[in-house]
Amino acid sequence: MVRTPLVRWDTSLAVALAVSLVMARPLAAQPASASPSTAPFAALDSLFAPFSAGVSPGCVVGASRRDSTLLARSYGYADLERQAPLSPRSVFYAASVSKQFQALAVLLLEQDGRLRLDDPVRRYVPELPAHASAITLRQLLNHTSGLRDYLMLASLAGRPSDFVITERAVLDALARQRQLNFAPGSEHLYSNSGYVLLSLVVQRVTGQRLDDFARARIFTPLGMGQTRFQHDHTALVPGRANGHVREGGAWHLANSLLDVVGDGGLYTSVEDLLRWATAFDRPDFAPLLRRMGTPDSLADGRPIANGYGMGLSRSTYRGVTVVAHGGALAGYRTHFLRLPDEGLAVAVLCNTATANPSRLALQVMERVTRQPLGPATAAPVASGAAQAPAEAPQRVPATLARALAGTFHSTELDARYRLAAAGDTLTLSVGDNPPFPLLLLGADRVGARGLELEPVRDAAGRVTGLRLGAGRVRGMVLGREPDAAGR
């Protein structure tokens, strides 16, 4: 993340996270050891062949059943400058895989009687605006709070690539918001903001940073000596594998610049994640982890559609129950899954943005599970008739482009949006970012790269503002600033 914004302006969030593999000439992997236990799984090397071609970043994969390690293998390099190879002890930024550890920390405090999940978050974080008064800790855990995502807010504000996000910056951004995305408990929409707030709750209840609390209550009891929550992105991380992105045909460093934790911030290794997998069978952790992996419900009793619980999601893949969570940030892609009926766990940690660790983890699972698998099927199609393909975006009509041209300001983002029209070309620039073209997405709706803009009009039909939406941010209104003539 050294060279690129948190959510890049030259790509949508969906594209940034939907990465694919590029097949290349396979070379030998670097196994964790020469022990016979890994030999039967050498055939898995073909899955990771793209990361063993030449000098490139790559992935580490591990699998275990209950307390027995099945495999731990590495492919590619931890640091391209030093050409240091990855190993099962390489330490990666775990991104959103971190959330399960944050969730467990909160449940441990509930077990201790120091908080309740139905406590309002403003009891612990009074800096939040009044419209957040109804949000509970439970709703932060299961992403039903309605809070806008702070990473998306930073992106929409056009923050520079070297912008460091701190706890204060997150609180200030949330305090500027005039409304939630929706009423708390009424919907499920993933928001990293909730888990940053949960880390603050842990700090304020215990007087300890999340790393200190998690080290004492989780990492040390499980023997996870390489795992930490990193509160300062400049601090040294022994054994760290640098994140990488590929731009202009060359590799570039892309590490985390976040000084917040809970939603992310965890550094860990595959060896330590296999130790973490043993917690699911330990009597001191298992009941809490079962709760975390049990799908939660909305306020009206409807189940959360994607099976999200608290830091873990439960789903069915080829007839097998899978509890999992993935992560993606900067040049890191990560995934951890577990089959509760078998006690099988698979962890894949990658230091390249070209990797798809969730797909890789499932492919590894398919090869090592003892459970019979159902047929591989395509993603289900919504009920009803076959869906028509979405209309292709079109150029913005000149009349609409002229109506939208101008400068719009958002106090919620603390940013200005500048729209410029030239014929049927409409461009948008934010902050110091270069302008990019907007396309017509509907009758009166324009957008590109993950954001959509709709004009707000007065009774005479004049455009007085813009209504902005971008996935994890909904319904934000930007007001039009007067032009040079005062109009």
N, C-alpha and C positions, 0 to 999 in steps of 0.2 A: 504494500500500500504506500510505498514511498513515492511512486510516480503517478498514482491514480487516485481520484476521489473515492470516498467511501462507497457510494453507488455512482458509477461513472455516468457522466452526461452523454457519452457516446454509445450507451447501451441501456436497455431496460433492465429492471431488476430480474425479470423472468429470464431473460437471455443470459444475464450474468451468472445465474445459478444453474441453468440448464446446460451443463457442459457435456462434451462428448470426448471419446477416446480416438486417437489417431494411431492406427496400427503401424508398426515399424519393425525392423529386423530384430529378432530376439537375441539377447545375450544371456549369459549365466546370471542368476540372481546371487545376492549375498545372503546366504542363510544365517540365522541367528547362531547356529552351531552346527557341527557335523554329526549331531546325535541322530540315531536311526529314526527317532520319532518324526522327523520332518521328511524323511525320504519318501514315504508313500504319497506325499502331496506335491512332489516335484512337478506333476502334470499341471498344477495350478499356475506354474510359471508362465504359461502361455497367456493367461488373463492379463498379466502385468508386463508382457513383453514390450509395449510401447515405451515403458519407462526405463528399460535396460538397453536402449539403443543409443550409443554414443554417450556424451556427457550431458545429462539432463536431470532436472529434479524428478522426483518420483513418489513412491508410496511404500508404506510398511503395512503388512497385513498380519494379523494374529487371530487364532481361533482356539477356543477351549471348551471343554465339556465338564461342567461342575468345577472341580479344582484341578483338572488335568489339562495341561497345555497340549494342543494338537499340532499347532504350527506357529511359527513366528519367523517371517521372511521379509526381506527388504529388497527394493528395486530402485536404482537411481542414486542421486547424490543429495546430501544435506546442504551442501554449500558449493556452488559451481565455481566460485573464485578459488577456493582451496582444493577443489575436486575431492572433497571428503565424502565418502559413501554413507548412505543411510544405514541404520541398523535398528533392530527392535528396541534399542534403548534411546534412539533419537527422540528429541522432545519437540513436539509440534504445538502450534496454537490450535486449540480444539474448536474455536468458534462456538456455535450453538450446542454442541455436545456438552458444553459447560452447564447448560440449564438443569440437567438432572442432578448435578451436585449442589447447585443453589437450592433446588426444590427440597432435596434431602435435608439441607441445613435448616430450612424453615420448619420442616416436619419434626426434626429433632428438638427445636425450640418449643414447638407445640407440645411434644411429648414431655418436655421438661416443665410445662405449665407456665411458660414465660410469654406466650402469645396464643391467640386463637385465629384460625384461618378466616373466620367471619368478622374479624376486627377490621374497621375501616383503615385504609392505608394512611389517611391524614392524621390518625392518632400518632403515627410514628414519623410521618413526613408532612408536617403542617405547611411546608412551602408550596405544596400543590394548590392550584386554584380551587375556588369553592365548587365549581362544577364537577370536581372529582370526589366530592364528599361521600357519595354512595358506593365508591369502589372499595372492595374488600381484598384482603390478601389472597383469598382463594381465586378471585377473578384475575388477579395478576398472574397467578400460577397457571391458570388454564386459558389465558389469553382471551378472556371475555370482558375485559375492563373497558374497552372503547378508547383507551389512550392511543394517541397517535405515536407512531414509531419514530424515535429520536434519530435513527440513522437516515430514514427517509426525509425527515425534516432538514437534516444537515445537507443532504443532497439537493433537495428542492431549493434551499437557500443559496446554492452555488458555492459552498465552502471550498476553499483551495485544497489542493492535494496534500499539503502538509499541515492541515488543520488538526490539532490534537483535541479530542473530546474528553472533557473531565466530568466529574460528578456535578460540579457547579454548572457547567455548560448544559448538561441534561436537565437539571432542575430549572434553570433559566428558560430553556426552550419550552419545557412543559408549562411553566408559569405564564408564558406569553400566549398559549392557546386559549381561544375563546370558547371552545366547545370540544366535546368528545366526538369520535367517529360514530358512536351509537350509545344508547342507554346501557349502563353496566349490566351484564348478564343476559342481554337480549340477543347477542350474536357472538360468534367466535371469529376473531381476526388477529393473526399473529402480530405481536408487538414486543420488540426488544425493550421498550421503555419499562414495562412491568417488572422485568427481571433485574434491571438496574436498581429500581426502587426497592426490590426485595433485598438486594445486597445492602442498601442503606438501612433497611429495617433490622437486619442482622447486626450491623454495626451499632445501631442506637439501642438495641435491646441488650446486647452483650458487652458493649464497650470495646469490642475487638473487630478488626478488619475481617472481612469474609475469609481471606486466606488463613489468618490465624485460627479462626474458629474451625474452618474445614480441616486444617492440618491436625488439630487436636482431636476432633470428633470423627473424622472420616479417613483422611489420608494416612495418618500414622497407624491407626488400628488395622488398616488393610495392607500396610507395608508399601504404600505408594510413595516411595522416597523421591521420585522425580517429578511429582505433580505439585503444582502451585497455582493459585490465582495471582495474576500479575497486575498489581495496582498501579505500577509505573512502567510505561512501555519502554523507557530507556534503561531499566535495570537489566543486568546481565542474566541470561538464562543458560546455565551449564548444559551443554549437549544440544543446543537448539538447532533445528533444521530451519533454514531461512525459507520464507515463502517466495514464490516466483510467479511472474506473469510473462507472457510472450507478446512483444509489441514490435512491429516493424521487422519481423524476422529474427529478433534477438531476445534473449532472456533478460529480465530486469528483476531486481529485488522488490518484494511487495510484502512487507511485514505490517503487523498491526500498529496503529498509532493511537489506540484507545487506552485511556487511563480510567476506564470504568470496567466493572466486573459483574458477574451474575448472569447476564445474557450471554457473555463470552468471557474472555480473560483467562481461561484455564490453559495452562501448558501441561502436556502430559505425553507419555510414550505408550506404544502398544503393549509393552511389558506391564506397565502400570494399569492399563485398561483391562488386561486379563486378570489382574488382581482385583480390580473393581468388580468384575463379573462374579467373583466369589461372594460378594456382599449379598447377592440376590438369594443365596442359600443360608446365610448366617442369621441366627435367630434375633440378633440385635438390630439388623437392618432389613431383613426380608419383609416383615409386615408393612413397613413404610414404603419400600420399593414396590410392593404389590399395589398399594394405594396410588402411587405415582403412575404406574402403568395401566391403571383402570380408567377407561374413558369417563370423562366428567359430563355434566349436563348443563344446559342453559337454565336461566331462572324459571322458565315455564315448564321445566322437566324434560324438554326435548334433548336427546343425546347430542353431544358435539359430533358433527358429521365425520370428521377425519379421525375420530378415536383418540383425540388428545386428552391426556390426563393432567399430570403435573410434571413437566420436564421430560416426559416420555409419551409416545403415541403407540396405540395398539391397533394392529391391522391384521388382515389375513392375506397371505401370499401363497398361491398354489395349494390352498387348503391347510396351510400351517399358520398358527398364530405367531406373530412377530411383534416384539416390543422394541422400539428403536427411536433414535434421534440423529439427525445429521447436522452439519454445520458448514458454512462457507463465508469467508471474509478474506479480502486481499488475495494473497497467493496461497491460501490454505483451503483444503476441502477435506472433510472428515465425516465418518459415520461409525456408529456403534449400534449393533442389534443383538437381540437375544431371543431364543426360542424357549419360552418358559416351560413348555411341556417336556423338553429334553434337557434343559440346562445348557444348551449350546450357545456360545457367544462368539461374535465375529467383530473385529475392530479393523478399520482401514483408515489410516492417516496419510494424507498426501500434502506435499509442499509445492504443488503446481495447480494453477487455476484451470488447467485443461483436463483435470481428472474428474471422474464421476464415481466417487467412493460408495454411494448408496447402491448403484448398479453392481459394482465390484463385490461389495459385501454380500449381496444376494446371490451372486454367482458362486462365491466361495461357499456360502451356506448350502446351496444346492448340491455341492460336491461332497460335503462332509456330514450332512445331517443323516440321522438314522431313520427319520420319519418318512413315510411314503408321501411323495409330492403329487399334487394334481397336475393336470395339463397346463402348460404355459398359455395364457390367453392375453389378448390385447386389452387395453384399458376399456372399461365398460362405457357404453354410449348412453346418454340420458334417455329415459323412457319416451316413447312416442315415435313419430315418423323420423326417417333419416334427416339429419340436420343439414341445411344448406350451408355451403361454405361462406365464411364471412366476406363481406364486401371489401375489396382492395381499397386502401386509402387513396384519395385523389388530391390533386392540387387544390388549394384554397381559391374559390372564386374571387376575382379582383374586388368586387363590391364588399364582400365580407372581410377580405384582407385590409382594405382601407378603413373599414369600421373598427377593426381591432387594433390598428396601428396606434402606438402610444406607450406611455410608461405607467405601470401599475405597481402599487406598493402594498406589501403585507407586513403589518406589525407582528403577526404571528411568526413569520419567518425572519423578520428583520432584513428584508431583501426587496429589491426592485426587479420587476420583469419588464424588459424592453422589447416590444414587438415592432418590427419594421416591415412595411409593405412595398413591393416593387412589382406592379402588375399582379399576376396570380401567384406570386411568391411571398410567403409570410415567414419571417424568421424570428426566433426568440433568443435573447441573450440574458443571462443572469450573472450578476457580479462580474468578475474578470474572465468568465468562461467565453469562448468564442461562440458566435451565433450559430444556430442550426435551424434547418427548415422545418416548419410545421405542415402537416397534411390535414385534409378534411376527413374527419372520422365519422361524421353524421351530418344531418341537415344544418345544424348550428353548433358544431362541436369540432375543435381542432386539437391536434396533439402529435406527439412523437416520443419515442424512447421511454415509454412507460408513464408519461403524464398526459392528462387530458385537460383542456380548457374550454369552458362554456361562457359565452358573454352574459353578463347581467345587464338588463336593459331597463330604462325608465319608461314612463307612460308614453313618451313620444318615440320610443324605439331606439333611443341613443344608448350606446354602450357605456355604462358607468362603472363597470367592474368586470372581474373575471372570477368564475367559480372553478377552483382547481381540485383535481383528484389524481391520486397516484398510488393505487394499491392500498398501502397501509396508512394513507392520509386521505380523508374524504371531506368534501364540502367546505374547503377553505376558500374564503372570499378575499380577493385583492381589489383595492379601490383604485380608480383611475386618477392619476395626477393631472392637473391642468397643463395644457401645452403652452408654448411660448406666447400665444395670444390670450392666455388666460381662460381657454375654453375647457 
